[in-house]
Amino acid sequence: MSFSTMRHWLAGGAIAVAIVGSAQAQQDPNAMFEARYTELRTAMLGGDKATVEKILAPEYEATDIRGETHQRAMVLERLGQLPEGMEQPQGKVLTVKVNGDSAAVESQMTMHMKRTGDDGAEMALEIVIVSDDQWVQRGGAWLLKSSVQKDISVSKDGEVVFHQAN
């Protein structure tokens, strides 16, 4: 194939790459991170270690509301573990600030569960956790680098019984 013939193929390929890149750049960052969090939650709850490893950066670290840190290896050990009676957690992205190949995301996770209280009556619990998360883009994929819990509220039958914010 001569260069003049290849030139048309190369030009077409360059245009296709530019269109795809432009479409990804214009994608709503909130929706993109919502999808990434959903993929992570689904993999974690399903015990899909391979998928979780593809989403968490090797240096991933989580800091809970008490300030205790948990490394990636510990998170991977706890895959698929949910307290008894807990429904599938729901999440949402509150804010996203993308800066090149890094992003600061404020996220919220809400969990619901039913428990039997000390009096034998069933109670409904709701736990809402707000975190500041750092994502990095590597090899064309966004990886979760860190997560710091900054607010947690626990409600029993609709009434807040515990709240802590950092």
C-alpha positions in Angstrom: 0.0 0.0 0.0 1.4 3.4 -1.0 1.8 6.2 1.4 -0.8 8.3 -0.5 -3.3 5.5 0.1 -2.3 5.1 3.7 -2.6 8.8 4.3 -6.4 8.6 3.9 -6.6 5.7 6.4 -4.4 7.6 8.8 -6.4 10.7 8.5 -9.6 8.8 9.0 -8.1 7.1 12.1 -6.9 10.4 13.5 -10.4 11.8 13.1 -12.0 8.8 14.8 -9.6 9.1 17.7 -10.3 12.8 18.0 -14.1 12.3 18.0 -13.9 9.6 20.7 -11.6 11.7 22.8 -13.8 14.7 22.4 -16.9 12.7 23.4 -15.2 11.4 26.5 -14.0 14.9 27.4 -17.6 16.2 27.1 -19.1 13.3 29.1 -20.8 14.5 32.3 -18.1 13.8 35.0 -20.9 13.2 37.6 -22.5 10.5 35.5 -19.1 9.0 34.7 -18.1 8.8 38.3 -21.6 7.5 39.3 -21.0 4.7 36.9 -17.6 4.0 38.3 -18.9 3.9 41.9 -21.8 1.6 40.9 -19.3 -0.7 39.2 -17.2 -0.7 42.4 -20.1 -1.3 44.8 -21.5 -4.1 42.6 -18.1 -5.8 42.5 -17.4 -5.4 46.2 -20.8 -6.8 47.2 -20.5 -9.6 44.7 -17.0 -10.5 45.9 -15.6 -9.8 42.5 -11.9 -9.3 43.5 -10.6 -9.0 40.0 -12.9 -6.1 39.2 -12.3 -4.3 42.5 -8.5 -4.6 41.9 -9.0 -2.9 38.5 -10.9 0.1 40.2 -8.8 0.6 43.3 -5.4 2.1 42.8 -2.5 0.0 44.2 -1.9 2.7 46.9 -5.6 2.9 47.8 -6.2 4.0 51.4 -9.5 4.6 53.2 -9.8 6.7 56.3 -12.9 6.1 58.4 -14.7 8.7 60.5 -12.5 7.9 63.6 -9.4 8.7 61.5 -8.3 5.1 61.3 -6.8 4.1 57.9 -7.4 0.9 56.0 -5.2 -0.2 53.1 -6.3 -1.8 49.9 -5.4 -5.3 51.0 -7.9 -5.1 54.0 -10.6 -3.8 51.7 -10.1 -6.7 49.4 -10.3 -9.2 52.3 -13.8 -7.9 53.2 -15.4 -8.3 49.8 -19.0 -9.4 49.8 -19.5 -8.9 53.5 -22.7 -7.1 54.5 -24.2 -6.9 57.9 -27.3 -9.2 58.3 -30.5 -7.5 57.2 -28.7 -4.8 55.1 -30.1 -3.9 51.7 -27.9 -3.1 48.8 -26.2 0.3 49.6 -27.1 3.2 47.3 -24.6 5.9 46.3 -24.5 9.2 44.6 -21.9 11.7 43.5 -22.4 15.1 45.2 -19.6 17.1 43.5 -16.8 16.5 41.0 -13.7 18.6 40.4 -11.5 17.2 37.6 -8.0 18.6 37.2 -6.1 16.9 34.4 -5.6 13.2 35.4 -6.9 13.6 39.0 -10.4 14.3 40.4 -11.8 15.3 43.8 -15.2 13.7 44.3 -17.5 14.2 47.2 -19.7 11.0 47.4 -22.5 9.8 49.6 -23.5 6.2 50.4 -26.8 5.3 52.0 -27.5 2.0 53.7 -30.7 0.6 55.0 -31.3 -2.3 57.3 -33.8 -3.8 59.6 -32.7 -5.0 63.1 -34.4 -6.4 66.1 -33.9 -4.1 69.1 -33.3 -5.0 72.7 -37.1 -4.8 73.3 -37.7 -7.4 70.6 -39.3 -4.9 68.2 -38.0 -4.5 64.6 -36.4 -1.1 63.9 -35.3 0.5 60.6 -31.8 1.9 60.5 -30.4 4.2 57.9 -26.7 5.0 57.7 -25.5 7.9 55.5 -21.8 8.4 54.9 -20.3 11.3 53.0 -16.7 11.0 51.8 -14.1 13.0 50.1 -12.5 10.8 47.4 -9.5 11.2 45.2 -9.4 9.5 41.8 -6.5 9.3 39.4 -6.6 8.5 35.7 -4.1 5.8 34.7 -4.0 3.9 31.4 -7.2 5.5 30.3 -9.2 4.4 33.4 -10.1 6.3 36.6 -8.8 4.6 39.7 -9.9 5.3 43.3 -6.8 6.4 45.2 -8.2 7.4 48.5 -11.5 7.9 50.4 -11.9 9.9 53.6 -15.1 9.8 55.5 -16.1 13.2 56.6 -19.7 12.8 57.8 -21.8 10.0 59.1 -25.3 9.9 60.4 -27.3 7.0 61.8 -31.1 7.2 62.0 -33.3 4.7 63.9 -36.9 4.7 62.7 -36.4 8.1 61.0 -34.8 9.8 64.0 -31.1 10.7 64.0 -29.4 8.9 66.9 -25.8 9.5 66.0 -24.0 12.1 63.9 -20.3 12.8 63.5 -18.6 15.2 61.1 -14.9 16.0 60.6 
